[in-house]
Amino acid sequence: MQAEAEPESDADMHSGSDSTLTELESNSSVRSESDSDDQMQSASASASETEVHPILAFYDSEHKAPFDPEDPETTFEHVMLWTDSELEHRHDYIQHLFPIPEVSGANPNAPVLTEEVRDAFIADPDLQENMRRAWVMMMAFFGWELATEEMAEGAHVRVGYPVPRRHFRDLAEQTWLQHSNHNQLRITRIIRSMRILGLYEEAQMMTSALMDADEAAQNVVNAETLGIWFDTSIRPVCYPPMFPKNDVPVYPDEDGTEEVMPADDHEDETISRQGFLEGASLDYEAEGRGHPGIYEPHFPEHPLSAVLTPDVQSLYQHYERFSPRLRSERDSESPERLSL
């Protein structure tokens, strides 16, 4: 026969009760900590969703955020359907469509481009494609369309190069083909924004097409603006468009990298063309101008050799032709500059 178990003593019973209570308290504590962790993770996830940069929220196809929170019809897709009249007369969209690192004088509350935004665009082809759509829309507004195979053959340009639309001269004169106006400032912004966000070729094609058209119209645009477009297309993006530098670009050596460019008069150094195009270090903040600048990113899909396109050579040729006019204009009163 099995021996009967001896009855538990009071001490044993209390000990078992205490153990059970301790276990219940421990489980409750674990559940409480788990609930707390879940709440923190939920709050963190919610915060991360609300902390999406406004430019990314506007451009991203999932967020579809309007650039004006009070107007639901200011999403990216809505803007893509705007008329030429809306593109001309509204002044609150261009800073969102083509962001730059500098604060806008015309719309100081608009978000500025940050390294977070730059990296997101470089990593996401969909964001770049949306920006390209925005660029095509603005090019149509300014008077161009992109060449198809058939159009390219007739115009002796490559496929995708901007070619004049029907009634080009009228469209251009109504928008940018004037001595000086606000659309020329928009163009500077567009070129700078696209270069920073990875659309190198589009930026340089646009500048080349602008200079071709101005020459065909017998030099309507003031030479200072042409110089700013040239600098914005070629110089390292750490330099804002109006940064007071006097570097004069020249043709590269045969290897395309070693030609030396003159430095500023007050500097005791020169800059190689390779350093010029790669974005040599510049502490913009140290100059007392309030912004550290953003350096041109280098990624496999945009190596230095890709920057030296036929458009770049065309831009240098344009520069040689308009630079004498630029020097002449600088000797006289320079045109009034507005805010980007």
C-alpha positions as CSV (number, residue, x, y, z in Angstrom):
1,M,0.0,0.0,0.0
2,Q,1.1,3.5,-0.7
3,A,1.6,5.6,2.3
4,E,-0.9,8.4,2.6
5,A,0.5,11.8,2.2
6,E,0.8,13.7,5.4
7,P,-1.4,16.7,5.7
8,E,0.3,20.0,4.9
9,S,1.3,22.0,7.9
10,D,0.0,25.6,8.3
11,A,3.4,26.8,7.3
12,D,3.4,24.8,4.2
13,M,-0.1,26.0,3.3
14,H,0.9,29.6,3.9
15,S,4.1,29.1,1.9
16,G,2.1,27.7,-1.1
17,S,-0.4,30.6,-0.9
18,D,2.5,33.1,-0.8
19,S,4.1,31.4,-3.8
20,T,0.8,31.6,-5.7
21,L,0.4,35.3,-4.9
22,T,4.0,36.0,-5.9
23,E,3.4,34.2,-9.2
24,L,0.2,36.0,-9.9
25,E,1.8,39.4,-9.1
26,S,4.8,38.4,-11.4
27,N,2.4,37.5,-14.2
28,S,0.5,40.7,-13.7
29,S,3.7,42.7,-13.8
30,V,4.8,40.9,-17.0
31,R,1.4,41.7,-18.6
32,S,1.6,45.3,-17.5
33,E,5.1,45.7,-18.9
34,S,4.0,44.0,-22.1
35,D,1.0,46.3,-22.4
36,S,3.2,49.2,-21.7
37,D,5.7,48.1,-24.4
38,D,2.8,47.6,-26.9
39,Q,1.5,51.1,-26.1
40,M,5.0,52.6,-26.5
41,Q,5.5,50.7,-29.8
42,S,2.0,51.9,-31.0
43,A,2.8,55.5,-30.0
44,S,6.2,55.2,-31.7
45,A,4.6,53.9,-34.9
46,S,2.0,56.6,-34.8
47,A,4.7,59.2,-34.2
48,S,6.8,57.9,-37.1
49,E,3.8,58.1,-39.4
50,T,3.2,61.7,-38.4
51,E,6.9,62.6,-38.7
52,V,7.1,61.9,-42.5
53,H,8.7,65.0,-44.1
54,P,6.0,67.1,-45.8
55,I,7.8,66.9,-49.2
56,L,7.9,63.1,-49.0
57,A,4.3,63.0,-47.9
58,F,3.3,65.2,-50.8
59,Y,5.3,63.2,-53.4
60,D,4.6,59.7,-52.1
61,S,1.8,57.8,-53.9
62,E,0.7,56.2,-50.6
63,H,0.5,59.3,-48.4
64,K,-1.0,61.6,-51.1
65,A,-0.8,64.5,-48.7
66,P,-1.9,67.9,-50.0
67,F,0.8,70.6,-49.8
68,D,-1.9,72.9,-48.3
69,P,-3.5,71.0,-45.4
70,E,-6.6,73.2,-45.6
71,D,-7.1,72.4,-49.3
72,P,-7.6,68.7,-50.1
73,E,-7.2,69.5,-53.9
74,T,-3.5,70.4,-53.6
75,T,-2.2,66.8,-53.7
76,F,0.5,65.9,-56.2
77,E,-2.1,64.3,-58.6
78,H,-4.3,67.3,-58.4
79,V,-1.4,69.6,-59.2
80,M,-0.6,67.5,-62.2
81,L,-4.0,68.4,-63.6
82,W,-3.7,72.2,-63.2
83,T,-4.1,74.5,-66.1
84,D,-1.4,76.8,-67.4
85,S,-3.3,79.7,-65.8
86,E,-3.1,78.0,-62.3
87,L,0.6,77.3,-62.8
88,E,1.2,80.9,-63.7
89,H,-0.8,82.6,-61.0
90,R,-0.4,80.4,-58.0
91,H,2.8,80.9,-56.1
92,D,2.5,78.4,-53.3
93,Y,3.1,75.1,-55.1
94,I,6.5,75.4,-56.7
95,Q,8.4,75.2,-53.4
96,H,6.8,71.8,-52.7
97,L,7.1,70.5,-56.3
98,F,10.7,71.4,-56.6
99,P,12.2,71.8,-53.1
100,I,15.7,73.3,-52.5
101,P,17.8,73.6,-49.3
102,E,17.3,77.4,-49.1
103,V,14.3,79.1,-47.4
104,S,12.0,80.6,-50.0
105,G,11.6,84.4,-49.8
106,A,8.3,84.2,-51.7
107,N,6.9,81.4,-49.4
108,P,9.0,81.3,-46.3
109,N,6.7,78.7,-44.6
110,A,7.3,76.1,-47.3
111,P,9.4,73.1,-46.2
112,V,13.0,73.0,-47.4
113,L,14.9,70.1,-48.9
114,T,16.9,68.1,-46.3
115,E,19.4,65.2,-46.5
116,E,16.5,62.9,-45.5
117,V,14.5,64.0,-48.5
118,R,17.5,63.7,-50.8
119,D,18.3,60.2,-49.7
120,A,14.7,59.1,-50.0
121,F,14.5,60.4,-53.6
122,I,17.8,58.8,-54.6
123,A,16.6,55.4,-53.1
124,D,13.1,55.4,-54.6
125,P,12.6,55.4,-58.4
126,D,8.9,56.1,-57.9
127,L,9.7,59.5,-56.2
128,Q,12.1,60.4,-59.0
129,E,9.5,59.4,-61.6
130,N,6.9,61.6,-60.0
131,M,9.4,64.5,-60.1
132,R,10.1,63.8,-63.7
133,R,6.3,64.0,-64.4
134,A,6.3,67.4,-62.6
135,W,9.2,68.5,-64.8
136,V,7.5,67.4,-68.0
137,M,4.4,69.4,-66.9
138,M,6.5,72.6,-66.2
139,M,8.3,72.1,-69.5
140,A,5.0,72.0,-71.4
141,F,4.0,75.2,-69.5
142,F,7.2,76.9,-70.7
143,G,6.7,75.7,-74.3
144,W,8.4,72.3,-74.7
145,E,7.6,68.7,-75.1
146,L,10.0,65.7,-75.0
147,A,11.1,64.3,-78.3
148,T,9.7,61.0,-79.5
149,E,11.8,58.9,-81.9
150,E,10.2,60.5,-84.9
151,M,10.5,64.0,-83.5
152,A,14.1,63.4,-82.4
153,E,15.1,62.4,-85.9
154,G,13.6,65.5,-87.5
155,A,15.0,67.9,-84.9
156,H,18.5,66.2,-84.9
157,V,18.3,65.6,-81.1
158,R,18.2,62.5,-78.9
159,V,15.0,60.9,-77.8
160,G,13.7,62.7,-74.6
161,Y,15.3,66.0,-75.4
162,P,13.0,69.1,-75.0
163,V,11.8,70.3,-78.4
164,P,9.5,73.3,-79.0
165,R,5.7,72.7,-78.9
166,R,3.3,74.2,-81.3
167,H,3.1,78.0,-80.7
168,F,6.4,77.7,-78.8
169,R,7.3,81.4,-79.2
170,D,4.0,82.6,-77.8
171,L,4.1,80.1,-74.9
172,A,7.7,81.1,-74.1
173,E,7.2,84.8,-74.3
174,Q,4.2,84.5,-72.0
175,T,6.2,82.6,-69.4
176,W,10.0,82.9,-69.3
177,L,11.3,84.4,-72.6
178,Q,11.6,88.0,-71.2
179,H,14.4,90.1,-69.9
180,S,13.6,89.2,-66.3
181,N,10.6,87.7,-64.5
182,H,9.4,85.4,-61.8
183,N,9.3,82.3,-64.0
184,Q,13.0,82.6,-64.6
185,L,13.4,82.2,-60.8
186,R,11.2,79.2,-60.9
187,I,13.5,77.7,-63.6
188,T,16.5,78.2,-61.3
189,R,14.7,76.4,-58.5
190,I,13.7,73.5,-60.9
191,I,17.3,73.0,-62.1
192,R,18.7,73.0,-58.6
193,S,16.1,70.7,-57.1
194,M,16.5,68.1,-59.9
195,R,20.2,68.0,-59.6
196,I,20.2,67.5,-55.9
197,L,17.5,64.8,-56.1
198,G,19.1,62.7,-58.9
199,L,17.7,64.1,-62.1
200,Y,21.1,65.3,-63.5
201,E,20.3,64.7,-67.1
202,E,17.0,66.4,-67.1
203,A,18.5,69.5,-65.3
204,Q,21.2,69.9,-67.9
205,M,18.9,69.2,-70.9
206,M,16.6,71.9,-69.6
207,T,19.4,74.5,-69.3
208,S,20.7,73.6,-72.7
209,A,17.2,73.9,-74.3
210,L,16.7,77.3,-72.5
211,M,20.0,78.7,-73.9
212,D,19.3,77.3,-77.4
213,A,15.9,79.1,-77.4
214,D,17.3,82.3,-76.0
215,E,20.0,82.4,-78.7
216,A,17.4,81.7,-81.4
217,A,15.4,84.7,-80.0
218,Q,18.5,86.9,-80.3
219,N,19.3,87.1,-76.6
220,V,16.2,88.2,-74.8
221,V,17.0,86.9,-71.3
222,N,19.4,89.0,-69.3
223,A,22.9,87.5,-69.2
224,E,23.0,87.4,-65.4
225,T,20.1,84.9,-65.4
226,L,21.8,82.8,-68.0
227,G,24.9,82.8,-65.8
228,I,22.9,81.6,-62.8
229,W,21.3,78.8,-64.8
230,F,24.7,77.8,-66.1
231,D,26.2,77.8,-62.6
232,T,23.2,75.9,-61.1
233,S,23.5,73.2,-63.8
234,I,27.3,72.8,-63.5
235,R,28.7,73.9,-60.1
236,P,28.6,71.6,-57.1
237,V,25.2,71.8,-55.5
238,C,26.7,72.9,-52.2
239,Y,26.7,76.3,-53.8
240,P,23.3,78.0,-53.7
241,P,22.4,79.8,-57.0
242,M,23.2,83.3,-55.7
243,F,26.4,82.4,-53.8
244,P,28.9,85.1,-54.7
245,K,31.6,83.1,-56.5
246,N,33.5,84.2,-59.5
247,D,34.9,80.9,-60.8
248,V,35.0,80.8,-64.6
249,P,34.4,77.3,-66.0
250,V,36.7,76.2,-68.9
251,Y,36.9,73.1,-71.1
252,P,38.3,69.9,-69.5
253,D,41.6,68.4,-70.5
254,E,41.5,65.4,-72.8
255,D,40.9,63.0,-69.9
256,G,38.0,65.2,-68.8
257,T,39.1,65.7,-65.2
258,E,42.3,67.7,-64.7
259,E,41.7,71.1,-66.2
260,V,42.3,73.8,-63.6
261,M,39.8,76.5,-63.0
262,P,40.7,80.0,-61.7
263,A,39.9,80.5,-58.0
264,D,38.3,83.7,-56.6
265,D,40.6,86.7,-56.5
266,H,40.8,86.6,-52.7
267,E,41.8,82.9,-52.6
268,D,45.2,81.4,-53.0
269,E,44.2,78.1,-54.6
270,T,42.7,76.6,-57.7
271,I,40.1,73.9,-58.1
272,S,40.4,71.0,-60.5
273,R,37.4,70.3,-62.8
274,Q,36.9,67.0,-61.1
275,G,36.7,68.7,-57.7
276,F,34.4,71.3,-59.2
277,L,31.9,68.7,-60.5
278,E,32.1,66.4,-57.5
279,G,31.3,69.1,-55.0
280,A,34.4,70.2,-53.2
281,S,33.9,70.8,-49.5
282,L,32.3,74.2,-48.6
283,D,31.4,75.2,-45.1
284,Y,28.5,77.5,-46.1
285,E,27.5,78.1,-42.6
286,A,30.9,79.4,-41.7
287,E,30.4,82.2,-44.3
288,G,27.6,83.5,-42.0
289,R,24.8,82.7,-44.5
290,G,22.8,80.5,-42.2
291,H,22.7,77.2,-44.0
292,P,25.4,74.5,-44.2
293,G,24.5,73.6,-47.8
294,I,23.8,70.1,-49.2
295,Y,26.5,68.3,-51.1
296,E,25.9,66.6,-54.5
297,P,25.3,62.9,-53.8
298,H,27.3,60.4,-55.8
299,F,25.5,57.1,-56.4
300,P,26.3,54.3,-58.9
301,E,23.6,55.4,-61.3
302,H,25.1,58.9,-61.5
303,P,28.9,58.6,-61.7
304,L,31.0,61.5,-62.7
305,S,31.2,60.3,-66.3
306,A,27.4,60.5,-66.6
307,V,27.6,64.2,-65.6
308,L,29.9,65.0,-68.5
309,T,27.1,64.6,-71.1
310,P,26.9,66.2,-74.5
311,D,24.6,68.8,-72.8
312,V,27.5,69.9,-70.5
313,Q,29.7,70.5,-73.5
314,S,26.8,72.5,-75.1
315,L,26.5,74.5,-71.9
316,Y,30.2,75.5,-72.0
317,Q,29.8,76.6,-75.6
318,H,26.8,78.7,-74.7
319,Y,28.8,80.2,-71.8
320,E,31.6,81.3,-74.1
321,R,29.0,83.1,-76.3
322,F,27.0,84.8,-73.5
323,S,29.9,85.6,-71.1
324,P,31.0,88.8,-72.8
325,R,27.4,90.1,-72.5
326,L,27.4,89.0,-68.9
327,R,30.5,91.1,-68.1
328,S,28.9,94.1,-70.0
329,E,25.7,93.8,-67.9
330,R,27.6,93.6,-64.7
331,D,29.4,96.8,-65.5
332,S,26.0,98.5,-65.8
333,E,23.1,98.2,-63.4
334,S,22.2,94.6,-62.7
335,P,18.6,93.6,-63.1
336,E,16.4,93.4,-60.0
337,R,16.5,89.9,-58.4
338,L,13.4,88.4,-56.7
339,S,13.1,85.6,-54.2
340,L,13.0,81.9,-55.2
